[in-house]
């Protein structure tokens, strides 16, 4: 009986062990089918998902970094270009200061004499000469806007306009500059000119020690403030001529140059003109230059 019971117990245990071994073998077969491939690679769906997620994240990070680096490089390039164009604009404005050497010798002598006397230079700082010849070669193309010059004698200048060809970005600069609006010479014992508020006039004749009387008048009665050779003075004006006594401000050491700035006119400053008459004792060569402020636009194609 005991032997028979032992055999039964052994058989039960064997069946249980076989069942366990069978389950283990089935699990192993399922795992092998899941991880194995005909080519010998081992993979799982979970591993593929992880790899794909990693690649997507890597691609996003790389794209963002590349985009950020490209943006930073573009910003650096743009900043460098802006700085370069700003420096070039400053140089071009300076190269085009008045007067250029594009004038007949007697006019040029008159202009350089007054600029040396009043500005200690051959150029008027902060000016612009629309008659400057385009002899400059810059890295970028450039162009000034058209400046209307009222009565500069075309016989004494060789006007030319530089027209830029802009294929890329265009930078525009706008600066207020003194521009010549009148340049003349006249032989006679009388010389006439007019000024509006804000304008500057320079006068010189070819006799270094002679200057006659200067009389003033205006369209309508007004009070006017002048700066004559650096001296501030005011006058009450009307349509009747009156002596200005400006000749007492003449600087003979400077070659009898006269600088007259009309600072303000109290009555109708936009339309009220002041009329000047210089009367000498005999015929003489008179030179005159009138300047006024204009907004000068410079375009540079980078």
C-alpha positions as CSV (number, residue, x, y, z in Angstrom):
1,X,0.0,0.0,0.0
2,X,2.7,2.4,0.9
3,X,4.6,1.6,-2.3
4,X,1.5,2.2,-4.4
5,X,0.8,5.5,-2.7
6,X,4.4,6.6,-3.3
7,X,4.1,5.8,-6.9
8,X,0.9,7.9,-7.1
9,X,2.6,10.8,-5.4
10,X,5.5,10.5,-7.7
11,X,3.3,10.5,-10.7
12,X,1.4,13.6,-9.4
13,X,4.7,15.5,-8.8
14,X,5.9,14.5,-12.3
15,X,2.8,15.8,-13.9
16,X,3.0,19.1,-12.0
17,X,6.7,19.4,-12.9
18,X,5.9,18.7,-16.6
19,X,3.2,21.3,-16.5
20,X,5.5,23.9,-15.0
21,X,8.2,23.0,-17.5
22,X,5.6,23.2,-20.3
23,X,4.5,26.7,-19.2
24,X,8.1,27.8,-19.0
25,X,8.9,26.6,-22.4
26,X,5.8,28.3,-23.9
27,X,6.8,31.6,-22.3
28,X,10.3,31.3,-23.7
29,X,8.9,30.5,-27.1
30,X,6.7,33.5,-27.0
31,X,9.6,35.8,-25.9
32,X,11.8,34.4,-28.6
33,X,9.1,34.9,-31.3
34,X,8.8,38.5,-30.0
35,X,12.5,39.3,-30.0
36,X,13.8,37.2,-32.8
37,X,13.8,37.9,-36.6
38,X,14.9,35.9,-39.6
39,X,17.9,38.2,-40.1
40,X,19.2,37.6,-36.6
41,X,18.3,41.0,-35.1
42,X,16.6,41.1,-31.8
43,X,13.9,43.8,-31.4
44,X,10.6,44.5,-29.8
45,X,7.7,46.8,-30.5
46,X,8.5,48.7,-27.3
47,X,12.1,49.1,-28.3
48,X,11.0,50.4,-31.7
49,X,8.7,53.0,-30.1
50,X,11.5,54.1,-27.7
51,X,14.0,54.4,-30.6
52,X,11.4,56.4,-32.7
53,X,10.7,58.7,-29.8
54,X,14.4,59.2,-29.3
55,X,14.9,60.0,-32.9
56,X,12.0,62.4,-33.0
57,X,13.2,64.2,-29.9
58,X,16.8,64.3,-31.3
59,X,15.5,65.7,-34.6
60,X,13.4,68.4,-32.8
61,X,16.3,69.5,-30.6
62,X,18.7,69.5,-33.5
63,X,16.3,71.5,-35.7
64,X,15.8,74.0,-32.9
65,X,19.5,74.4,-32.3
66,X,20.2,74.8,-36.0
67,X,17.4,77.3,-36.3
68,X,18.7,79.3,-33.3
69,X,22.3,79.2,-34.6
70,X,21.1,80.3,-38.0
71,X,19.0,83.1,-36.5
72,X,22.0,84.2,-34.4
73,X,24.3,84.2,-37.4
74,X,21.8,86.2,-39.4
75,X,21.4,88.7,-36.6
76,X,25.2,89.1,-36.3
77,X,25.5,89.5,-40.0
78,X,22.7,92.1,-40.1
79,X,24.2,94.0,-37.2
80,X,27.6,94.1,-38.8
81,X,26.0,95.2,-42.1
82,X,24.1,98.0,-40.4
83,X,27.2,99.2,-38.7
84,X,29.1,99.1,-41.9
85,X,26.4,101.0,-43.8
86,X,26.2,103.6,-41.1
87,X,29.9,104.2,-41.3
88,X,29.7,104.4,-45.1
89,X,26.8,106.9,-44.9
90,X,28.9,109.1,-42.6
91,X,31.8,109.0,-45.1
92,X,29.6,109.7,-48.1
93,X,28.0,112.7,-46.5
94,X,31.5,114.0,-45.6
95,X,32.8,113.4,-49.1
96,X,30.0,115.5,-50.5
97,X,30.5,118.5,-48.2
98,X,30.4,121.9,-49.9
99,X,32.3,123.2,-51.8
100,X,33.6,120.5,-54.1
101,X,36.3,121.4,-56.6
102,X,33.8,121.4,-59.4
103,X,33.8,125.2,-59.8
104,X,35.6,127.7,-61.9
105,X,38.8,129.0,-60.3
106,X,37.5,132.4,-59.3
107,X,34.4,131.0,-57.7
108,X,36.5,128.3,-56.0
109,X,38.9,130.9,-54.6
110,X,36.0,132.8,-53.2
111,X,34.5,129.7,-51.6
112,X,37.7,128.4,-50.1
113,X,38.6,131.8,-48.7
114,X,35.3,132.1,-46.8
115,X,35.3,128.5,-45.6
116,X,38.9,128.8,-44.3
117,X,38.0,132.1,-42.6
118,X,34.7,130.9,-41.0
119,X,35.2,127.2,-40.7
120,X,39.0,126.8,-40.6
121,X,38.7,124.2,-43.4
122,X,38.3,123.9,-47.1
123,X,34.8,122.5,-46.5
124,X,31.7,123.7,-44.6
125,X,31.0,121.1,-42.0
126,X,27.5,119.8,-42.1
127,X,26.9,121.0,-45.7
128,X,26.0,119.1,-48.9
129,X,27.2,120.0,-52.4
130,X,24.6,118.8,-55.0
131,X,27.1,119.7,-57.7
132,X,29.8,117.3,-56.5
133,X,31.1,115.1,-59.2
134,X,30.7,111.4,-58.6
135,X,34.3,110.3,-58.5
136,X,34.0,108.1,-55.4
137,X,34.0,104.4,-55.5
138,X,32.4,102.7,-52.5
139,X,31.7,99.1,-51.7
140,X,27.9,99.6,-52.0
141,X,25.8,101.6,-54.5
142,X,24.4,104.8,-53.3
143,X,22.1,107.6,-54.4
144,X,21.1,111.1,-53.1
145,X,17.6,112.3,-53.7
146,X,17.1,115.2,-56.1
147,X,17.9,118.6,-54.5
148,X,16.4,121.6,-56.2
149,X,19.0,124.3,-56.4
150,X,17.3,127.6,-57.2
151,X,19.7,129.8,-59.1
152,X,23.2,128.3,-59.2
153,X,24.6,129.2,-62.6
154,X,24.8,126.0,-64.6
155,X,27.7,127.4,-66.5
156,X,30.0,127.2,-63.5
157,X,29.3,123.7,-62.5
158,X,29.2,120.3,-64.2
159,X,26.2,118.8,-62.6
160,X,25.9,115.0,-62.4
161,X,23.7,112.6,-60.6
162,X,24.8,109.3,-59.2
163,X,22.1,106.7,-59.6
164,X,22.5,103.6,-57.5
165,X,21.4,100.1,-58.8
166,X,19.9,98.4,-55.7
167,X,19.5,94.7,-56.0
168,X,19.2,93.9,-52.3
169,X,18.2,95.7,-49.1
170,X,18.2,99.5,-49.3
171,X,19.1,101.7,-46.3
172,X,17.8,105.2,-46.2
173,X,19.4,108.1,-44.3
174,X,18.0,111.5,-43.8
175,X,20.1,114.4,-42.4
176,X,19.7,118.1,-42.3
177,X,22.5,119.8,-44.3
178,X,23.4,123.3,-45.4
179,X,22.9,123.4,-49.2
180,X,23.9,126.2,-51.6
181,X,20.8,127.8,-53.1
182,X,22.5,130.8,-54.8
183,X,26.0,131.4,-56.0
184,X,26.8,134.5,-58.1
185,X,29.3,137.1,-59.1
186,X,28.5,140.5,-60.5
187,X,30.6,143.5,-61.7
188,X,29.1,146.9,-60.6
189,X,28.9,149.4,-57.8
190,X,25.6,147.9,-56.6
191,X,25.0,144.3,-55.5
192,X,21.5,143.0,-54.5
193,X,20.4,139.9,-52.6
194,X,17.6,138.7,-50.5
195,X,17.3,136.5,-47.4
196,X,14.5,134.5,-45.7
197,X,14.4,133.4,-42.1
198,X,17.1,130.7,-41.5
199,X,19.2,131.5,-44.5
200,X,22.9,132.4,-44.5
201,X,24.6,134.8,-46.9
202,X,28.4,135.2,-47.6
203,X,29.7,138.2,-49.4
204,X,33.1,139.2,-50.7
205,X,34.5,141.6,-53.3
206,X,37.8,141.7,-55.1
207,X,39.0,144.8,-53.2
208,X,40.1,143.7,-49.8
209,X,39.7,147.1,-48.1
210,X,36.5,148.4,-49.6
211,X,32.9,147.8,-48.6
212,X,30.2,150.4,-49.3
213,X,26.9,151.0,-47.4
214,X,24.5,148.1,-46.8
215,X,20.8,149.1,-46.8
216,X,17.8,146.9,-45.7
217,X,14.1,146.7,-46.4
218,X,11.3,144.1,-46.1
219,X,8.0,143.2,-47.6
220,X,6.1,144.3,-44.5
221,X,7.1,146.1,-41.3
222,X,8.9,143.7,-39.0
223,X,11.6,143.3,-36.4
224,X,14.5,141.1,-37.6
225,X,17.4,139.5,-35.7
226,X,20.7,139.0,-37.5
227,X,24.0,137.5,-36.7
228,X,26.7,139.4,-38.6
229,X,30.2,138.0,-38.5
230,X,29.3,136.4,-35.2
231,X,27.7,139.5,-33.6
232,X,24.0,139.4,-32.8
233,X,22.1,142.5,-33.8
234,X,18.5,143.4,-34.5
235,X,16.9,145.9,-36.8
236,X,13.4,147.3,-37.4
237,X,12.5,147.1,-41.1
238,X,9.9,148.3,-43.5
239,X,9.4,148.6,-47.2
240,X,11.6,151.8,-47.1
241,X,15.3,151.2,-47.2
242,X,17.3,151.9,-44.1
243,X,21.0,151.8,-43.3
244,X,22.1,148.6,-41.7
245,X,25.6,149.6,-40.5
246,X,26.6,146.0,-41.0
247,X,29.9,147.2,-42.6
248,X,31.2,148.0,-39.1
249,X,31.2,144.3,-38.4
250,X,33.5,143.6,-41.5
251,X,36.6,141.6,-40.7
252,X,39.3,143.1,-42.9
253,X,41.8,140.7,-41.5
254,X,39.8,137.9,-43.1
255,X,39.8,139.5,-46.6
256,X,36.7,141.6,-46.1
257,X,34.3,138.6,-45.9
258,X,30.9,139.2,-44.5
259,X,28.7,136.5,-43.0
260,X,25.0,137.4,-42.5
261,X,22.6,135.0,-40.8
262,X,18.9,136.0,-40.7
263,X,17.9,134.3,-37.4
264,X,14.3,135.4,-37.1
265,X,11.6,137.7,-38.6
266,X,8.8,138.6,-36.3
267,X,6.1,139.4,-38.9
268,X,5.1,136.7,-41.5
269,X,8.5,134.8,-41.2
270,X,7.4,132.2,-43.9
271,X,6.9,134.9,-46.6
272,X,8.5,138.1,-45.4
273,X,11.8,138.6,-47.2
274,X,14.6,141.0,-46.3
275,X,16.2,142.9,-49.2
276,X,19.9,143.9,-49.2
277,X,21.6,146.5,-51.3
278,X,25.4,146.9,-51.1
279,X,26.5,150.2,-52.7
280,X,30.2,150.7,-53.4
281,X,31.9,153.9,-54.7
282,X,32.9,152.3,-58.0
283,X,32.5,149.2,-60.1
284,X,33.9,146.2,-58.4
285,X,33.6,142.4,-58.7
286,X,31.1,141.1,-56.1
287,X,30.7,137.5,-55.0
288,X,27.8,136.1,-53.1
289,X,26.8,132.7,-51.7
290,X,23.4,131.8,-50.1
291,X,22.9,128.7,-48.0
292,X,19.8,127.1,-46.4
293,X,19.0,123.9,-44.6
294,X,17.6,120.9,-46.4
295,X,16.8,117.4,-45.5
296,X,19.2,115.3,-47.6
297,X,18.2,111.7,-48.1
298,X,20.9,109.2,-49.0
299,X,20.0,105.7,-50.1
300,X,22.6,102.9,-49.9
301,X,22.0,99.5,-51.5
302,X,23.8,96.8,-49.5
